[in-house]
Amino acid sequence: MKLSNHLRENLRRLRAVYSDCADVVFHDMVIGGHTPAMLVYIEGLIRLEELDQHVVAPLRDGPGPNPALQDIRNQTTVASVQTCGTIEETVEKISGGNPVLLVEGQNAALVFGLSSWEQRSVEEPTAESVLRGPREGFIETMRTNIAMLRRKIRSPKLKVVTLHIGTCSRTPVAVIYIEGIAQPSLVREIMSRLNRIEIEDVLETSYIEEWIEDNRYSPFPQLLSTERPDVASAYLMEGRVVVMVDGTPTVLIAPTTFFSLLQTPEDYYERYVVGTAIRWLRYFFLAISLLGPSLYVAVVTFHQEMIPTTLMLTMARSREQIPFSALMEAILMETMFEALREAGARLPKQIGSAVSIVGALVIGQAAISAGIVSAPMVMVVAITGIASFMAPRFTIGIPIRLLRFPIMFLAGMMGLLGMILGVIIILNHMLNLRSFGVPYMSPLAPMKNSGLKDVLWRAPRWMLNRRGKR
């Protein structure tokens, strides 16, 4: 609906929209002592002192009778001034924290870029530990986050396209890419998927992630999330696209692969020998995290001949009073360990770590003393828990922890054959998975020799081709 030439009609419509909104201010004023006008803004979302200094004071002694919008605009000293001509656009600007000036006799309104709100300072991200590198993380304000990327990539080819998603929240979302490096088809596909989202509110990037990923039913993440500007900048230089949502410090990076989720910035900040060794250690313990309890269950239940005789006798003595099978032991202890880990994450930081560590020790020792589980099983679960902490990102650690349970069931029913069957099913799913058309297991499947130098090992810096190296 277009704005009217009559100030009273425009105010009637706006007051109807913002009925029962005590924080919306309608400030009467007279421009130049002749023309009635009204400033509309939301208290707490604008810089009030600057509004008085750069808008109200200049217009009080401003142009003469019946001034044009351009004359009023020239009279103010605000750097960012826009024009809107509809009620819907005016409401959107006001709700976004911008003061709007409505003038009698004008069918358009002036929007002043004086929005401001409280925000926390830039700090080290808590979800991603920093061993070496920049100790700064994204915050909840999208403007600041974009500025942090601009500070690292000082090129006009860094493009930022903004849109609003959510019929109720109208949350600003930014699609960021580097022109000439990112594939235009990838940018168009991401924009197309974002524009197709039909949702009332967007409060975090996960709201968007579930809408735009290729396979919505897969347990594996198909977009990489990070709170670190250096990580986002590195992936932008490789041709990826960053999706940023206002109100959250987490950004999404697309497309991604399974091996990208297992890499950390420190792999590239340390020397290539160290980075390669740590990467192989990470791969090994990822396999332990997924298959450790299942291997124990399969060997103890079906393949005792694989265990050395001395060790077998020791394990038999520890299990002779246990009333449960190896499978039930594993499920019981793994469930308890996951519960302790979740409880430690949800409790306050001062007591969360103490509860999780002390709880694991106390419960494990008590379970052995009570004859509920055997000592080898407690050790296997502890090793598996430590191995799961090697996952560099929480989003890839979750599916590994969940898939551990069905593989344990298969191992308990069919032994090593069940384990192999479970691994084949998982690999088959991952090989068919795509992230915006990119194979999830790339560059290993399909094989790309140029990409293997940054998967199986971290090649020296002078051998890495920046684009698509991960």
C-alpha positions in Angstrom: 0.0 0.0 0.0 1.5 3.3 -1.1 2.0 6.2 1.3 -0.6 9.0 1.2 0.0 12.7 0.7 -1.8 13.3 4.0 0.2 12.9 7.1 -2.8 12.1 9.2 -3.7 9.1 7.0 -0.2 7.7 7.1 -0.1 8.0 10.9 -3.4 6.3 11.2 -2.1 3.3 9.2 1.1 3.2 11.2 -0.6 3.4 14.6 -2.9 0.6 13.5 0.2 -1.6 12.7 2.0 -0.7 15.9 -1.0 -0.8 18.2 -0.1 -1.9 21.8 3.6 -1.2 21.1 4.7 1.0 23.9 8.3 1.2 22.7 7.3 2.8 19.3 7.6 6.6 19.5 5.6 9.0 17.4 7.4 12.3 17.7 5.5 15.4 16.4 7.6 18.2 14.9 7.3 21.2 12.6 9.8 21.7 9.8 11.0 25.3 9.4 8.1 26.5 11.6 5.5 25.7 8.9 5.3 22.1 7.7 3.9 19.4 10.1 5.9 16.2 10.2 6.3 13.1 12.3 9.3 11.1 13.3 8.6 7.4 14.0 11.1 5.1 15.7 11.5 2.3 18.2 13.0 3.3 21.5 16.3 1.5 22.2 17.1 0.7 18.6 18.4 4.2 17.5 21.1 6.6 18.4 18.8 9.2 20.0 21.5 11.9 20.6 22.5 11.8 16.9 18.9 11.9 15.8 18.4 15.1 17.8 21.7 16.6 16.6 21.6 15.7 12.9 17.8 15.6 12.1 15.6 17.3 14.6 17.8 20.4 15.2 18.6 21.2 11.6 15.0 20.8 10.5 13.6 23.0 13.2 15.1 26.0 11.5 15.1 24.3 8.1 13.6 25.1 4.6 10.5 27.3 4.2 6.9 26.3 3.5 6.1 23.2 1.5 9.6 21.9 1.2 10.4 19.0 -1.2 11.9 15.8 0.2 15.2 16.6 -1.4 15.3 20.0 0.4 14.6 18.2 3.7 17.2 15.6 2.9 19.8 18.3 2.2 19.0 20.1 5.4 19.9 17.0 7.6 23.5 16.0 8.3 23.0 12.2 8.3 25.3 10.3 5.9 22.8 7.5 5.1 19.4 8.6 4.0 16.9 6.5 2.0 13.4 7.0 0.6 10.5 4.6 0.9 7.1 4.9 -0.7 4.9 2.2 0.8 3.5 1.4 4.2 5.1 -2.1 4.1 8.5 -0.8 3.4 8.1 1.9 6.0 7.2 -0.7 8.7 10.1 -2.8 7.7 12.5 0.1 8.1 11.1 1.1 11.4 11.2 -2.5 12.7 14.8 -2.7 11.6 15.7 0.2 14.0 15.7 3.1 11.5 13.9 6.4 12.4 11.4 7.4 9.6 10.3 11.0 8.8 6.8 11.5 7.4 6.0 14.9 6.1 2.7 16.6 5.3 2.1 16.7 1.5 4.6 14.1 0.7 3.7 10.5 -0.5 7.2 9.2 0.5 9.1 9.0 3.7 12.8 9.6 4.6 14.7 6.8 6.4 17.7 7.8 8.4 20.5 5.2 9.0 20.8 5.7 12.7 20.0 2.2 14.0 22.0 1.0 17.0 21.6 -1.5 19.7 23.7 -3.1 22.5 26.2 -5.7 21.3 28.9 -7.7 23.0 32.5 -7.1 22.1 34.6 -9.2 19.7 36.0 -12.1 21.8 37.6 -15.5 21.2 35.0 -18.0 20.1 34.1 -20.4 22.9 32.8 -23.2 20.6 36.1 -23.4 18.7 39.3 -23.4 20.7 42.2 -21.4 19.2 45.6 -22.9 19.5 47.3 -20.6 17.0 45.9 -17.9 14.9 43.6 -14.9 15.2 41.7 -14.9 18.6 38.6 -13.2 17.4 35.2 -14.6 16.7 32.0 -13.5 15.1 29.3 -11.8 17.3 25.5 -11.5 17.0 25.6 -8.3 14.9 25.8 -9.0 11.1 27.2 -5.6 10.2 30.2 -6.2 12.5 30.7 -9.7 11.2 30.7 -8.5 7.6 33.2 -5.8 8.5 35.5 -8.5 10.0 35.5 -10.3 6.7 36.2 -7.1 4.8 39.2 -6.4 7.1 40.7 -9.8 6.0 39.7 -9.7 2.3 40.3 -6.1 1.2 39.0 -6.5 -2.3 35.9 -5.0 -4.1 35.3 -8.5 -5.5 34.0 -9.6 -2.1 30.3 -9.4 -2.7 27.5 -9.2 -0.1 23.9 -9.8 -1.1 21.3 -9.3 1.6 17.7 -10.5 1.9 15.1 -11.0 4.6 13.8 -14.4 5.6 10.9 -15.0 7.9 7.4 -13.7 7.5 7.3 -12.6 11.1 11.0 -12.0 12.2 12.2 -10.6 8.8 15.7 -11.6 9.7 18.5 -10.2 7.6 20.5 -12.9 5.8 23.7 -12.2 3.9 25.1 -14.3 1.1 28.9 -13.6 0.8 31.2 -14.7 -2.0 34.2 -13.5 -4.0 33.4 -12.7 -7.6 35.6 -14.5 -10.1 36.4 -17.3 -7.6 33.0 -18.6 -6.5 31.1 -20.4 -9.3 28.1 -18.2 -10.4 26.0 -21.4 -10.6 26.7 -22.1 -7.0 25.7 -18.5 -5.9 22.5 -18.7 -8.0 21.6 -22.1 -6.5 22.1 -20.8 -2.9 20.0 -17.7 -3.6 17.3 -19.8 -5.2 17.1 -22.1 -2.2 17.0 -19.2 0.3 14.3 -17.5 -1.6 12.2 -20.6 -1.5 12.2 -20.8 2.3 8.8 -20.3 3.9 9.1 -19.9 7.6 7.8 -17.5 10.2 11.1 -16.8 12.1 14.8 -17.3 11.7 16.7 -17.1 15.0 19.8 -19.1 14.1 21.6 -20.5 11.1 20.3 -24.0 11.8 16.8 -22.8 10.8 18.2 -22.1 7.3 20.5 -25.1 7.2 17.7 -27.6 7.3 15.9 -25.8 4.5 18.8 -25.6 2.0 20.8 -28.8 2.5 20.6 -31.4 -0.3 19.5 -34.4 1.9 17.3 -33.3 4.8 17.2 -36.8 6.3 20.9 -37.5 6.5 22.6 -37.5 9.9 25.7 -35.9 8.4 26.0 -32.1 8.1 26.1 -30.9 4.5 27.2 -27.3 5.4 30.1 -26.3 7.5 29.5 -24.0 10.4 32.1 -21.8 12.1 32.4 -18.8 14.4 35.9 -17.8 13.2 36.4 -15.0 10.6 39.8 -16.5 9.5 38.1 -19.8 8.7 35.3 -18.1 6.7 37.8 -16.0 4.9 39.9 -19.0 4.0 37.0 -20.8 2.5 35.8 -17.7 0.6 39.3 -17.6 -1.0 38.7 -21.3 -2.1 35.4 -20.4 -3.9 33.0 -21.3 -1.2 29.9 -19.2 -0.2 29.2 -17.9 3.3 25.7 -17.6 4.5 25.4 -15.2 7.5 22.3 -14.6 9.7 21.8 -11.6 11.9 21.5 -12.4 15.6 23.9 -15.4 15.7 27.7 -15.7 15.7 27.6 -18.9 13.6 27.9 -18.7 9.8 27.4 -21.4 7.3 29.8 -22.3 4.5 28.7 -24.1 1.3 29.5 -26.4 -0.2 31.4 -28.7 2.2 32.8 -32.2 2.2 33.4 -34.9 4.8 37.1 -34.2 4.9 36.6 -30.4 5.3 34.7 -31.2 8.5 37.8 -33.0 9.8 40.2 -30.2 9.2 41.1 -27.4 11.6 42.7 -24.0 11.0 45.7 -25.1 13.0 46.5 -27.7 10.3 47.6 -24.8 8.2 49.0 -22.6 10.9 51.5 -25.3 12.0 54.3 -26.8 9.9 53.1 -29.3 7.4 54.8 -32.3 9.1 52.9 -31.5 12.4 49.7 -30.8 10.5 49.9 -34.2 8.7 50.7 -36.2 11.8 47.8 -34.6 13.8 45.5 -35.2 10.8 46.3 -38.9 10.6 45.8 -39.1 14.4 42.4 -37.5 14.0 41.4 -40.0 11.3 42.5 -43.0 13.4 40.6 -41.9 16.5 37.5 -41.1 14.4 37.4 -44.7 13.4 37.9 -45.7 17.0 35.1 -43.5 18.1 32.7 -45.1 15.6 33.9 -48.8 15.8 35.6 -49.2 19.2 32.7 -50.6 21.3 31.4 -52.6 18.3 34.7 -54.3 17.8 34.9 -55.2 21.4 31.3 -56.7 21.4 32.0 -58.6 18.1 35.3 -60.1 19.3 34.1 -61.1 22.8 30.8 -62.5 21.6 31.8 -64.3 18.3 35.5 -64.2 17.7 37.3 -65.1 21.0 40.0 -66.8 19.0 41.3 -63.4 18.0 42.2 -62.5 21.6 45.6 -63.7 23.0 45.2 -66.5 25.5 46.6 -64.6 28.5 44.3 -61.6 27.8 41.4 -63.9 27.2 41.8 -65.5 30.6 42.0 -62.1 32.3 38.9 -60.9 30.5 37.0 -64.1 31.4 37.8 -63.6 35.1 36.5 -60.1 35.0 33.3 -61.1 33.2 32.5 -64.3 35.2 30.2 -62.4 37.6 28.6 -60.1 35.0 24.9 -60.9 34.4 24.7 -59.1 31.0 26.0 -59.9 27.6 28.8 -57.8 26.0 26.2 -56.0 23.9 24.1 -55.0 26.9 27.2 -53.8 28.7 28.2 -51.6 25.8 24.8 -50.1 25.3 24.4 -49.4 29.1 27.8 -47.8 29.5 27.7 -45.8 26.2 24.3 -44.5 27.1 25.5 -43.4 30.6 28.6 -41.8 29.1 26.5 -39.8 26.6 24.2 -38.7 29.4 27.1 -37.5 31.5 28.6 -35.6 28.6 25.3 -33.9 27.8 24.8 -33.1 31.5 28.2 -31.6 31.7 27.5 -29.4 28.6 24.2 -28.1 30.0 25.3 -27.4 33.5 27.1 -24.1 34.4 30.7 -24.1 33.4 31.9 -23.9 37.0 30.5 -27.3 37.9 29.8 -28.9 34.5 33.3 -30.3 33.9 33.6 -31.5 37.5 30.3 -33.3 37.3 31.1 -35.0 34.0 34.6 -36.1 35.0 33.8 -37.1 38.6 30.5 -38.7 37.6 32.3 -40.9 35.0 34.9 -42.0 37.5 32.5 -42.7 40.3 29.9 -44.5 38.2 32.5 -46.6 36.3 34.2 -47.7 39.5 30.8 -48.4 41.2 29.5 -50.4 38.2 32.7 -52.6 38.3 32.4 -53.1 42.1 28.7 -54.0 41.8 29.4 -56.5 39.1 27.2 -54.8 36.5 29.9 -54.2 33.9 33.4 -55.5 33.5 36.6 -53.5 33.8 37.6 -54.0 30.1 34.2 -52.6 29.0 34.7 -49.5 31.1 38.2 -49.0 29.6 36.8 -49.4 26.0 34.1 -46.9 26.7 36.6 -44.4 28.2 38.9 -44.8 25.1 35.9 -44.3 22.8 34.9 -41.2 24.7 38.3 -39.7 24.4 38.4 -40.6 20.7 35.1 -38.8 20.1 36.6 -35.6 21.6 39.1 -35.6 18.7 36.4 -34.6 16.3 37.3 -30.9 15.5 33.7 -29.9 15.0 30.6 -30.6 17.1 28.4 -31.1 14.0 30.5 -34.1 12.7 30.9 -35.6 16.2 27.2 -35.9 16.8 26.4 -38.3 13.8 29.5 -40.5 14.7 28.2 -40.8 18.3 24.7 -41.7 17.1 25.8 -44.2 14.5 27.9 -46.0 17.1 24.7 -47.6 18.5 23.3 -49.3 15.4 26.7 -50.7 14.6 26.9 -52.1 18.1 23.6 -53.9 17.5 24.8 -55.4 14.2 28.1 -56.5 15.9 26.1 -58.1 18.7 24.0 -60.0 16.3 26.5 -60.9 13.5 29.9 -60.2 14.8 32.5 -58.7 12.5 30.2 -59.4 9.5 27.6 -57.1 11.1 30.3 -54.4 11.6 31.4 -54.6 8.0 27.7 -54.4 6.9 27.2 -51.3 9.0 30.3 -49.6 7.6 29.2 -50.5 4.0 25.8 -48.9 4.6 27.3 -45.8 6.0 29.9 -45.5 3.2 27.2 -46.1 0.6 25.1 -43.3 2.1 28.1 -40.9 2.2 29.1 -41.7 -1.4 25.6 -40.8 -2.6 25.5 -37.6 -0.5 25.9 -34.2 -2.2 26.5 -30.7 -0.9 25.1 -28.3 -3.5 26.1 -30.8 -6.2 29.6 -31.5 -4.8 30.2 -35.1 -3.9 30.5 -35.5 -0.1 33.5 -37.7 -0.2 35.4 -35.6 -2.7 38.3 -35.6 -3.6 38.6 -39.2 -2.5 35.5 -40.3 -4.3 35.5 -39.4 -7.1 39.2 -39.4 -7.1 40.9 -36.1 -7.8 44.7 -36.4 -7.5 45.1 -32.6 -7.2 42.9 -32.6 -4.1 44.6 -35.5 -2.3 47.5 -33.4 -1.2 45.3 -31.7 1.3 43.3 -34.7 2.5 45.6 -37.7 3.1 48.4 -35.3 4.1 48.9 -31.6 4.4 51.2 -30.6 1.7 53.7 -27.8 2.2 52.5 -24.3 1.6 54.3 -23.8 -1.7 52.6 -26.9 -3.1 49.0 -25.9 -2.2 46.8 -24.3 -4.8 44.6 -21.9 -2.9 41.4 -22.5 -4.8 39.6 -25.7 -3.9 42.5 -27.1 -1.9 40.4 -28.5 0.9 
